[in-house]
């Protein structure tokens, strides 16, 4: 079991997806490497097709470093949306979701109205039932009070 230790500085640097796609040398200072690993070439391909590599680099550099990963996620999301829908991009998805929300709100309001109506019907039926129970109790009490079989006086 002979293991060979490779010094850190002699390891081969794997090119990022951007450098692989653009066929350029990827050095350790590549600004795209942290966001587009070599195995995620499709991710960069979409962003490159929609925005172009130099614009992506400029946009990433405009954002403070702590927020760059989120910026790249937003670029990838928008690029995918633009490839699906070149006219509206992610805005089309937002409009679609807003329409769904309005439809669901309308359905919810309709269901709330139905629930209220059913509660009112239930209350009416309970009122009728309670009234009938009281009438039956009164009849039974009256019958028992006047019937000698129940100790009443007839």
Secondary structure, 3 states (H helix, E strand, C coil): CCCCCCCHHHCCCCCCHHHHHHCCCCCCCCCCCCCCCCCCHHHHHHHHHHHCHHHHHHHHHHCCHHHHHHHHHHHHHHHHHHHHCCCCCHHHHHHHHHHHHHHHHHHHHHHHHHHHHHHHHHHHHHHHHHHHHHHHHHHHHHHHHHCHHHCCCC
